[in-house]
Amino acid sequence: MLELSHVYKVFNPNTVNEKIALNDLSLTLNDGDFVTVIGGNGAGKSTMLNAIAGVWRPDAGKILIDGVDVTAMPEHKRAKFLGRVFQDPMLGTAAGMGIDENLALAARRGKFRGLGWGISKAEKVEYKEKLKTLELGLEDRMTAKVGLLSGGQRQALTLLMASLQQPKLLLLDEHTAALDPKTAAKVLALTDRIVKENKLTTLMITHNMKDAIAHGNRLIMMHEGRVILDIAGEDKKKLTVDDLLAKFSVASGSEFANDRAMLS
């Protein structure tokens, strides 16, 4: 469902600020994989997600989604393949629009838009049923402005919006990092349910090693712009944070340098 082949990305080339963000990165996700991604600061995690989403084009290498070469495809065109939830709860939704209007925007992404009524009665019924599955009472507040929602409510809504069209690939960019632990746990439980029910191929970046181990069927660790660990199946289920730190040290030849990941 996703193939990254020998991808390179360098920022500020040939200057004192040159940074090799992706260094011969290769990664394949099979249909239905739920892959968690962890790594220290500057490991290339978010750069990889932005390359997949088309925020910038790789300097070299190829990116394929469901067999389609999207390497040179602009961001707005490849959006039809993707769903994405950002770290900041303020992103991914239109704060000044209603909950129902945000869902309508998500439902129409990549489709032709005519001059008919914005939201039909049938759509309102559908959105209400979808919102009920979040178990947050939002189905009774469909016309409320999204900017009035809490961070957790907003991330839950963004998850629903991102999965509404059952994308080829769901990208989660530290989508619980800005939430308190209790709310983060609820959003992660909702993530697991949405991914499972819709059978979505998912790539989830997290700074929390425990979450990386507990969620998904596969875990990868990045370091200096490439994948240095790839653990799946029974091996992943048996992992502990100490195991992961030890494996990182062996694979990278250095200590894991990210206090936030280790303390979470």
Residue pairs with C-beta under 8 A, 6 or more apart in sequence:
1 29
1 30
1 31
1 32
1 33
1 65
1 66
1 168
1 169
1 201
2 27
2 28
2 29
2 52
2 63
2 64
2 65
2 169
2 201
2 203
3 27
3 28
3 29
3 62
3 63
3 64
4 25
4 26
4 27
4 28
4 48
4 51
4 52
4 61
4 62
4 63
5 26
5 61
5 62
5 63
5 64
6 24
6 25
6 26
6 60
6 61
6 62
7 22
7 24
7 25
7 26
7 48
7 51
7 58
7 60
7 61
7 62
7 63
8 20
8 22
8 23
8 24
8 25
8 58
8 59
8 60
8 61
9 20
9 21
9 22
9 47
9 51
9 56
9 58
9 59
9 225
10 18
10 19
10 20
10 21
10 59
11 17
11 18
11 19
11 21
12 18
12 19
19 42
20 224
20 225
21 42
21 44
21 47
21 225
22 44
22 47
22 48
22 51
22 58
22 61
22 225
22 226
23 44
23 224
23 225
23 226
24 61
24 225
24 226
25 44
25 48
25 61
25 225
25 226
25 227
26 226
26 227
27 48
27 220
27 227
29 35
29 169
29 201
29 203
30 201
31 201
32 199
32 200
32 201
33 201
33 202
33 216
33 217
33 218
34 195
34 200
34 201
34 202
34 204
34 215
34 216
34 217
34 218
35 202
35 203
35 204
35 216
35 217
35 218
35 219
35 220
36 204
36 205
36 206
36 211
36 212
36 213
36 215
36 216
36 218
36 219
36 220
37 45
37 48
37 203
37 204
37 205
37 206
37 212
37 219
37 220
37 221
37 222
38 45
38 205
38 206
38 207
38 209
38 212
38 219
38 220
38 221
38 222
38 244
38 261
39 45
39 221
39 222
39 223
39 258
40 223
40 256
40 257
40 258
40 261
41 257
41 258
42 224
43 221
43 222
43 223
43 224
43 225
44 222
44 224
44 225
44 226
45 205
45 222
46 173
46 174
46 205
47 225
48 222
49 84
49 171
49 173
49 203
49 205
50 56
51 57
51 58
51 63
52 63
52 65
52 82
52 169
52 171
52 203
53 75
53 78
53 82
53 84
53 171
54 70
54 73
54 74
54 75
54 77
54 78
54 79
55 75
57 71
57 72
58 71
61 71
62 69
62 71
63 69
63 70
63 71
64 70
64 71
65 78
65 81
65 82
65 168
65 169
66 81
66 168
66 169
68 81
70 78
70 81
79 109
79 110
80 109
80 110
80 165
80 167
81 167
81 168
81 169
82 167
82 168
82 169
82 170
82 171
83 161
83 162
83 163
83 164
83 165
83 167
83 169
83 170
83 171
83 200
84 92
84 162
84 170
84 171
84 172
84 173
85 92
85 155
85 158
85 159
85 162
85 170
85 171
85 172
85 173
85 175
86 92
86 158
86 173
86 175
87 173
87 174
87 175
87 177
87 178
88 178
89 151
89 152
89 154
89 155
89 158
89 178
89 179
90 154
92 158
92 161
92 162
93 102
93 146
93 154
93 157
93 158
93 161
94 101
94 102
94 105
94 146
95 145
95 146
95 147
96 145
96 146
96 147
97 105
97 145
97 146
98 142
98 143
98 144
98 145
98 146
99 127
99 131
99 138
99 141
99 142
99 143
99 144
99 146
99 149
99 157
100 119
100 124
100 127
100 142
100 143
101 118
101 119
102 146
102 157
102 161
103 127
103 130
103 131
103 157
103 160
103 161
103 164
104 118
104 119
104 123
104 127
105 161
106 160
106 161
106 162
106 164
106 165
107 123
107 164
107 165
109 165
110 165
119 127
124 142
127 142
128 139
128 142
129 139
130 160
130 164
131 138
131 139
131 142
131 160
132 139
133 160
134 156
134 157
134 160
134 190
136 153
136 156
138 144
138 149
138 153
138 156
138 157
146 154
146 157
149 157
150 183
151 178
151 179
151 183
152 179
152 183
152 186
152 187
155 175
155 176
155 179
155 187
156 186
156 187
156 190
158 175
159 175
159 187
159 190
159 191
159 194
160 194
162 170
163 170
163 194
163 195
163 198
163 200
166 198
166 200
167 200
168 201
169 200
169 201
169 202
169 203
170 195
170 200
170 201
170 202
170 203
171 202
171 203
172 191
172 202
172 203
172 204
172 205
173 205
174 205
174 206
174 207
175 187
175 191
175 204
176 183
176 184
176 187
176 188
176 206
176 208
176 211
177 184
177 206
177 207
179 187
188 211
188 215
191 204
191 215
192 215
194 200
195 202
202 216
204 215
204 216
206 212
206 215
207 258
207 260
207 261
207 264
208 261
208 264
209 241
209 244
209 245
209 261
209 262
209 264
210 241
210 264
211 264
212 219
212 244
213 219
213 236
213 239
213 240
213 241
213 244
216 236
217 232
217 233
217 236
218 230
218 231
218 232
218 233
218 236
219 229
219 230
219 231
219 232
219 236
219 239
219 244
220 227
220 229
220 230
220 231
221 227
221 228
221 229
221 244
221 247
221 248
221 251
222 228
223 248
223 251
223 252
224 252
228 248
228 251
228 252
229 244
229 247
229 248
229 251
231 239
231 247
241 262
245 256
245 262
248 256
249 255
249 256
256 262
